Amino acid sequence: MKTQVIHVRHPIGPCAFKEPGRAIREGEVVAFPTETVYGLGASALLPEAVLSIFRLKRRPADNPLIVHLASKEDAARVAIQIPPVFHVLYEAFSPGPVTYVMMRNKDTIPDEVCRLSTVAVRFPSQVAARALIEAAGVPIVAPSANISGKPSPTRASHVLQDFDGKIPYVIDDGPCEVGVESTVLDILSDPIRILRPGFVTAEMIYKRTGLRAVSWYEHSEDGEKDFPPAPGMKYRHYAPSARVFIVMPREGETLDKTFSDALVAFDSPKAALEDDSAESSCEKNEYDMSVLAPAMDTVIHNAFLNEHSLEKRGIFTGDRTWRALIARLDEDLAGTLLPYTYAGEHDIKSATQSLFDALRTFDDQKVDAIFAEGFSEPDAAGYMDRLERAASGEKTEEKSILLPRQILFLCTGNTCRSPMAEALFNDRRVDGWIAVSAGLAAYPGILISPGSSEVLHEWGIDADAHRAQPIDDQLMESTDLIVTMTDAHKDILVRLYPDRVDDIVSYSAFTENQKDIDDPYGFSLTSYRATRDRIQEGLDRLLEELKRRF
């Protein structure tokens, strides 16, 4: 798949996003900018499209997604029993970087979006994001457009690093304005709870609305550790390859001196602890632990140094602090440092906007450790949350719900046999499995054949939302077992993907007398029924094969 980058031109015309909007409606995934970070968007109404986001991101299935809407009126489509406080908060902060957790409308929003009775909803203010939602005409789920655990993307180039060739469109409207994900509010609680800190803080909420907001960390509820109601509550996030250390400002001291002392102390731990004076030694140790957060004891510190030569260290701070820092250091130590600076000094907004780009840039530069400026002000809650997660030395215990395995049924045009097999398999609701289908010569977007649709309806199965798709590398990579409708299809696919020969089987292995599944296209409903029945008869044997293999 070739990924097309759409560079936004302002003002955005009414047809600018016609094609990516259509792609989302038909189940494709499109990356687009918001004011917070770039998102990986798919239709919130199509379970398979939602699952494709989890597969692309390698995201745990119990990490819920946020539904993006264009207007307040659209909230009634995805949520029920909307509390009055929503309207107060919306008038104060939306469209903008705030997400609201409400009761989910299960008639429209499938379980794949969130496994709870709630749904997280937000209304982006970024003009390209709003134009795309309107062009798609459907609610869009859109987690950050990065591989799970990596720093979130704030530029289109970050998205391409992770998903070039894996999605059809990336909409590029330059760097994101805010730079960290939205503040998530549980508005079903009294008082409302901040489930994930962001640009909008509790102080801002109180100042604009008079409403009190409390932290989830202080008011967590039963079950939230296993089934979090919002993203960013359970797993380690935003982590570059290098270890991150937070340099906190010290009262009565310039930040460049704090950085300098932290670097020197980190470089010479034994010298800081082997002073002849016990009092001096105590003071040195206390100082080290107060500057570097999270604090490192001597054993952890030395173990880290033994594993890393620290030939290159990244420094993230303001440009004024960086210039003052270089003037303090000797040339040898200064020569090991690579800076990423924002304009100004001790500026929370600028630092927040630049944080994820800095972490990704340091990854590209393959630094050994990152020393990043910390903030103690309440307004920096979102920034510090992301930075502290990036600095976490160990992953949070992840007892996640595993994503279902995928079985793919393959025929020629993906309008008759393979869609019927997909629908019949999924109708069985096989625990831990989901079926998709494709064709060797499928034309993308073609509807399921009327005959196939009719004979499935006879059994109470609705497959009318199916759209044909050709087989491609992405489908093959995300599929555990491929079942072809005929032996000939199997032979062709094995030639195309010889490394997957053990994962490709013909449906004839599961039918009476080992016969292919005949193509009913162009024949009577009797032929369609015969094909349907033959697929159904082989399903029990196929399920036994799945148990044997997996």
C-alpha positions in Angstrom: 0.0 0.0 0.0 1.2 3.5 -0.9 0.5 6.1 1.7 -0.7 9.4 0.2 0.3 12.6 2.2 -2.4 15.3 1.8 -0.9 18.7 2.5 -3.6 21.0 3.8 -4.2 24.3 2.1 -6.1 27.0 3.9 -8.9 27.9 3.7 -10.0 24.3 3.5 -12.4 23.7 0.6 -15.6 21.6 0.9 -14.1 18.8 -1.2 -10.6 18.8 0.2 -11.1 15.6 2.2 -13.6 13.9 0.0 -11.4 10.8 -0.6 -10.1 10.3 3.0 -13.6 10.9 4.3 -14.9 8.2 2.0 -12.1 5.9 3.0 -13.1 6.2 6.7 -16.7 5.5 5.9 -15.7 2.3 4.1 -13.5 1.0 7.0 -10.1 2.4 6.2 -7.7 4.1 8.6 -6.6 7.7 8.1 -4.1 9.7 10.1 -5.0 13.4 10.7 -3.9 16.3 12.9 -5.8 17.6 15.9 -4.8 20.5 18.2 -3.3 17.9 20.7 -1.5 15.2 18.7 -2.0 13.5 15.3 -4.7 10.8 15.5 -5.2 7.4 13.7 -8.8 7.7 12.7 -11.4 5.1 11.7 -15.2 4.9 11.7 -16.5 4.4 15.3 -19.5 2.5 13.8 -17.5 -0.4 12.2 -16.1 -3.0 14.6 -13.6 -4.3 12.1 -12.3 -0.8 11.4 -11.9 -0.2 15.1 -10.0 -3.5 15.5 -7.7 -2.6 12.6 -6.5 0.4 14.7 -5.7 -1.9 17.6 -3.7 -4.1 15.3 -1.9 -1.3 13.6 -0.9 0.3 16.9 -0.3 -3.0 18.7 -2.5 -1.5 21.3 -4.0 -3.6 24.3 -7.6 -4.3 23.6 -8.7 -3.0 27.1 -7.2 0.4 26.4 -10.4 2.4 25.3 -10.6 4.7 22.3 -12.0 8.3 22.1 -14.8 9.1 19.7 -14.3 12.4 17.9 -17.3 14.5 16.9 -17.9 17.7 15.0 -20.6 19.3 17.1 -22.4 19.1 20.5 -25.5 17.9 18.8 -23.7 14.8 17.6 -23.1 13.7 21.2 -26.6 12.2 21.4 -25.7 9.8 18.6 -23.0 8.1 20.7 -24.0 8.8 24.3 -27.1 8.5 26.4 -28.3 10.1 29.6 -26.0 13.0 29.0 -25.6 14.8 32.3 -26.3 18.6 32.5 -22.7 19.3 33.5 -21.6 18.3 30.0 -23.3 21.4 28.5 -21.5 23.7 31.1 -18.1 22.2 30.3 -18.7 22.2 26.6 -19.5 25.9 26.5 -16.3 26.5 28.5 -13.8 24.2 26.7 -15.2 22.8 23.5 -14.3 22.5 20.7 -10.9 22.0 22.3 -8.5 19.6 24.1 -11.1 18.1 26.5 -12.6 14.6 26.4 -15.8 13.7 28.3 -16.7 10.2 29.6 -20.4 9.5 29.4 -22.8 6.6 29.2 -22.3 4.7 25.9 -25.1 4.3 23.3 -24.7 0.6 22.7 -27.0 0.8 19.7 -24.4 2.8 17.7 -21.0 2.4 19.4 -19.7 -1.2 19.4 -17.9 -2.9 22.3 -14.7 -2.8 20.3 -14.4 1.0 21.1 -14.8 0.5 24.8 -15.5 -2.7 26.8 -17.4 -0.7 29.5 -20.8 0.9 29.6 -19.2 4.3 29.0 -17.7 6.1 26.0 -15.1 8.9 25.8 -16.1 11.8 23.5 -14.3 14.9 22.4 -14.8 17.7 19.9 -11.4 18.8 18.3 -10.9 22.4 17.5 -8.3 21.9 14.8 -9.8 23.0 11.5 -8.5 20.0 9.4 -9.8 17.5 12.0 -13.2 19.1 12.0 -13.3 19.2 8.2 -12.4 15.5 8.0 -15.1 14.5 10.5 -17.6 16.4 8.5 -16.4 14.8 5.2 -16.6 11.3 6.7 -20.1 11.9 8.1 -19.5 9.4 10.9 -18.1 9.5 14.4 -14.4 8.8 14.3 -12.3 7.0 16.8 -8.8 8.3 16.9 -6.0 7.4 19.3 -2.6 8.9 18.8 -1.0 7.9 15.5 1.9 6.0 17.0 2.9 2.5 17.9 1.6 1.9 21.4 4.2 2.9 24.0 6.2 5.3 21.8 6.1 9.1 22.0 2.9 10.5 20.5 3.2 12.2 17.1 2.9 15.9 16.8 4.0 16.1 13.1 3.0 14.2 10.0 6.6 13.0 9.7 6.2 11.2 13.1 3.2 9.3 11.7 5.0 8.2 8.6 7.8 6.8 10.8 5.4 4.3 12.2 2.7 3.8 9.5 4.1 4.7 6.1 2.8 2.0 3.7 0.3 0.7 6.2 -2.5 3.3 5.8 -3.9 5.0 2.7 -3.8 8.7 3.8 -1.9 11.0 6.2 -3.3 14.6 6.4 -0.5 17.0 7.0 -1.4 20.4 8.6 1.9 21.1 10.3 2.9 20.7 14.0 0.1 20.4 16.6 -0.6 23.4 18.7 -1.0 21.8 22.2 1.4 18.9 21.9 0.0 16.5 24.5 -3.3 14.5 24.5 -6.5 15.9 25.7 -7.6 16.2 29.3 -10.1 13.4 30.0 -13.0 14.1 32.4 -15.3 11.6 34.0 -18.4 13.8 34.2 -20.6 10.9 35.6 -18.8 11.4 38.9 -19.6 14.0 41.6 -17.2 15.8 41.7 -16.0 15.3 38.2 -12.7 13.4 37.9 -9.6 14.1 35.8 -8.8 10.6 34.4 -5.9 11.9 32.3 -4.3 15.3 32.8 -3.8 17.5 29.8 -3.7 21.2 28.8 -6.9 21.9 30.7 -6.3 21.7 34.4 -8.5 21.5 37.5 -7.7 25.2 38.2 -8.9 26.2 34.8 -12.1 24.2 35.2 -12.9 25.9 38.5 -12.0 29.3 37.2 -14.2 29.1 34.1 -17.1 27.0 35.4 -17.0 27.0 39.2 -16.9 23.2 39.1 -14.5 21.2 41.3 -12.5 18.5 39.6 -10.4 15.9 41.4 -7.7 13.6 40.3 -8.4 10.0 39.4 -5.3 9.0 41.3 -6.9 10.2 44.5 -10.4 9.0 43.7 -10.1 5.7 41.8 -13.0 3.3 41.7 -13.2 -0.5 41.8 -12.2 -2.2 38.6 -10.5 0.8 36.9 -7.0 -0.8 37.1 -8.2 -3.7 35.1 -10.7 -1.9 32.9 -9.8 1.8 32.7 -12.6 4.1 31.4 -10.1 6.3 29.5 -6.8 5.9 27.6 -3.5 6.7 29.4 -4.6 5.2 32.8 -3.0 1.8 32.8 0.0 1.3 30.5 3.4 2.9 30.2 3.3 5.5 27.4 5.4 8.0 25.6 8.7 6.2 26.1 11.7 6.7 23.8 14.4 4.1 23.6 16.8 6.1 25.9 16.3 6.3 29.6 14.7 9.7 30.6 15.7 11.7 33.7 13.7 14.7 34.8 15.7 17.7 36.1 13.5 19.6 38.5 14.1 23.3 39.3 15.5 24.1 42.7 14.4 27.0 44.8 16.8 30.0 44.6 18.9 28.4 41.8 19.0 29.0 38.1 17.9 26.0 36.0 21.2 25.9 34.1 23.0 25.4 37.4 20.6 22.6 38.3 21.2 20.9 35.0 24.9 21.3 35.4 25.0 19.9 38.9 22.7 17.0 37.8 24.9 16.1 34.8 28.1 16.3 36.9 26.6 14.3 39.8 25.3 11.6 37.3 28.7 11.4 35.6 30.6 11.0 38.9 28.4 9.1 41.4 31.3 7.7 43.4 33.0 11.1 43.7 29.7 12.5 45.0 29.5 9.7 47.7 33.1 9.2 48.7 33.7 12.5 50.4 35.7 12.3 53.7 33.1 14.2 55.5 30.0 12.2 56.4 28.0 15.4 56.5 29.1 16.3 53.0 28.4 12.9 51.7 24.9 13.0 53.1 24.3 16.4 51.5 25.6 15.2 48.1 23.3 12.1 48.1 20.3 14.1 49.1 21.0 16.7 46.4 21.3 14.1 43.6 18.0 12.5 44.5 16.2 15.8 44.6 17.4 17.0 41.2 16.8 13.8 39.2 13.3 12.5 39.3 12.3 9.8 39.6 15.1 9.5 42.2 17.8 6.9 41.7 19.6 5.2 44.5 23.3 4.5 44.2 22.8 0.9 43.2 20.4 1.6 40.4 22.5 4.6 39.3 25.7 2.5 39.0 23.9 -0.4 37.4 22.6 2.0 34.7 26.1 3.4 34.1 27.6 0.0 33.8 25.2 -0.8 31.0 25.4 2.5 29.2 28.6 4.4 28.1 26.6 7.6 27.8 28.6 8.8 24.8 25.6 10.9 23.8 23.1 12.6 26.1 20.0 14.6 25.0 19.1 17.8 26.8 15.6 19.1 26.6 15.1 22.7 27.9 14.6 26.3 26.8 17.2 27.8 24.5 18.2 30.4 27.1 18.9 27.7 29.7 20.9 25.7 27.1 23.1 28.6 26.3 23.8 29.3 30.0 24.4 25.6 30.6 27.0 25.3 27.9 28.9 28.2 29.4 29.1 26.3 32.7 30.4 23.0 31.5 33.9 21.9 30.5 34.4 21.0 26.9 34.6 17.2 27.5 31.2 17.0 29.2 29.6 19.5 26.8 30.8 17.5 23.9 28.6 14.5 25.0 25.4 16.6 24.9 22.8 17.0 22.1 20.2 19.7 22.6 16.6 20.1 21.7 15.4 23.5 22.8 12.2 25.4 22.8 12.1 29.2 22.5 12.4 31.0 25.7 13.0 29.9 29.3 10.9 27.8 31.7 7.9 28.1 29.4 5.3 25.4 30.1 3.3 25.9 26.9 6.3 25.8 24.6 7.9 22.9 26.4 4.6 20.9 26.2 4.2 21.6 22.5 7.8 20.4 21.8 8.0 17.5 24.2 7.1 14.6 22.0 9.0 15.9 19.0 12.1 16.2 21.3 11.7 12.6 22.5 11.4 11.3 18.9 14.3 13.4 17.7 16.5 12.0 20.5 15.5 8.5 19.4 16.5 9.3 15.8 19.9 10.6 17.2 20.3 7.4 19.2 21.2 9.2 22.5 22.0 7.0 25.5 20.1 9.1 28.1 17.8 12.1 28.0 17.8 14.9 30.7 14.5 16.8 30.4 13.3 19.9 32.2 10.6 19.4 34.8 8.0 21.9 36.1 6.4 22.1 39.5 3.6 24.5 38.6 0.0 23.1 38.6 -0.5 24.2 35.0 2.2 21.6 34.0 0.2 18.6 35.1 -0.3 17.3 31.5 3.4 17.8 30.6 4.7 16.2 33.8 2.3 13.2 33.4 3.7 12.5 30.0 7.3 13.1 31.1 7.0 11.0 34.2 5.6 8.1 32.1 8.4 8.4 29.7 10.9 8.3 32.5 9.3 5.2 34.1 12.1 2.6 34.4 9.7 -0.3 34.3 6.4 -1.0 32.6 3.2 -1.1 34.6 2.0 -4.6 35.1 0.0 -5.3 31.9 -2.7 -7.9 32.4 -4.4 -6.9 29.2 -7.2 -8.5 27.4 -5.6 -10.1 24.3 -6.7 -9.0 20.9 -8.6 -11.7 19.0 -6.7 -13.8 16.5 -7.7 -13.2 12.9 -8.7 -15.7 10.3 -9.0 -14.6 6.7 -11.2 -16.2 4.0 -10.1 -15.7 0.4 -11.8 -16.1 -2.9 -11.5 -14.3 -6.2 -13.7 -11.1 -6.1 -14.6 -11.0 -2.4 -18.3 -10.6 -3.1 -19.8 -14.1 -2.8 -17.9 -17.0 -1.1 -15.4 -15.4 1.2 -17.9 -12.8 2.6 -20.3 -15.6 3.3 -17.6 -17.6 5.1 -16.6 -14.4 7.1 -20.2 -13.8 8.1 -21.0 -17.4 9.0 -17.8 -17.7 11.1 -18.4 -14.4 13.0 -22.0 -15.5 13.6 -20.6 -18.4 15.6 -18.9 -15.8 18.0 -15.8 -18.0 18.4 -14.0 -17.0 21.5 -10.7 -15.3 20.8 -11.2 -15.1 17.0 -12.6 -12.7 14.4 -12.9 -13.3 10.6 -12.2 -11.0 7.7 -12.2 -11.7 4.0 -10.5 -10.6 0.8 -10.1 -11.5 -2.9 -7.2 -12.2 -5.2 -8.7 -10.0 -7.8 -11.2 -7.9 -5.7 -12.2 -4.4 -6.7 -12.1 -2.3 -3.5 -15.5 -1.1 -2.2 -17.8 -3.5 -4.2 -20.8 -4.6 -2.2 -21.6 -8.2 -1.3 -23.5 -9.9 -4.1 -27.3 -9.7 -3.7 -27.6 -13.5 -3.7 -25.1 -13.9 -0.9 -26.8 -11.1 1.1 -30.2 -12.7 0.6 -29.3 -16.3 1.7 -27.5 -14.9 4.7 -30.6 -12.9 5.7 -32.5 -16.1 5.5 -30.5 -17.2 8.5 -30.8 -13.8 10.3 -27.2 -12.7 9.4 -26.7 -9.2 8.1 -23.5 -8.7 6.0 -24.7 -5.7 3.9 -21.9 -3.5 5.3 -19.3 -5.7 3.7 -17.0 -4.0 1.1 -14.7 -6.0 -1.1 -10.9 -5.7 -0.6 -7.9 -7.2 -2.3 -5.4 -9.2 -0.5 -2.3 -7.3 0.5 0.8 -7.4 2.7 -0.9 -5.7 5.6 -3.8 -8.2 5.7 -1.4 -11.1 5.5 0.8 -9.7 8.3 -2.2 -9.3 10.6 -3.8 -12.7 9.9 -3.0 -15.9 11.8 -4.7 -18.4 9.4 -5.7 -17.9 5.7 -8.4 -20.2 4.4 -8.9 -20.2 0.6 -12.2 -21.2 -1.0 -10.4 -23.5 -3.5 -7.2 -25.4 -3.9 -6.3 -23.1 -6.9 -6.6 -20.1 -4.7 -4.3 -21.7 -2.2 -1.6 -22.5 -4.9 -1.7 -18.8 -6.1 -1.4 -17.4 -2.6 1.5 -19.7 -1.6 3.4 -18.5 -4.7 2.8 -14.9 -3.6 3.6 -15.5 0.1 5.9 -18.6 0.2 7.0 -17.8 3.8 3.3 -18.3 4.9 2.8 -21.7 3.3 2.1 -23.3 6.7 -0.6 -20.8 7.5 -2.5 -21.1 4.2 -5.1 -23.9 3.9 -7.9 -24.7 1.5 -11.5 -25.0 2.6 -11.6 -28.4 0.9 -9.7 -29.7 3.9 -12.9 -29.2 5.9 -15.6 -30.3 3.5 -17.1 -33.7 2.6 -15.0 -35.5 0.0 -12.5 -32.6 0.2 -14.2 -30.6 -2.6 -13.7 -26.9 -3.3 -16.4 -24.3 -2.5 -18.1 -23.6 -5.8 -18.6 -20.0 -6.9 -22.4 -19.3 -7.2 -21.9 -15.9 -8.9 -24.5 -15.5 -11.8 -26.5 -18.6 -10.8 -29.8 -19.0 -9.0 -30.5 -18.6 -5.3 -30.4 -22.4 -5.1 -26.7 -22.2 -5.9 -26.1 -19.5 -3.3 -27.8 -21.6 -0.7 -25.7 -24.6 -1.6 -22.5 -22.6 -1.2 -23.7 -21.2 2.1 -24.7 -24.7 3.4 -21.4 -26.2 2.3 -19.4 -23.5 4.1 -21.5 -24.0 7.2 -21.0 -27.8 7.1 -17.2 -27.3 7.2 -17.1 -24.8 10.1 -17.0 -27.5 12.8 -14.0 -29.1 11.3 -12.4 -25.7 10.8 -12.9 -24.9 14.5 -11.3 -28.1 15.4 -8.3 -27.1 13.3 -8.0 -23.8 15.1 -8.0 -25.6 18.5 -5.3 -28.0 17.2 -3.1 -25.2 15.8 -3.6 -22.5 18.4 
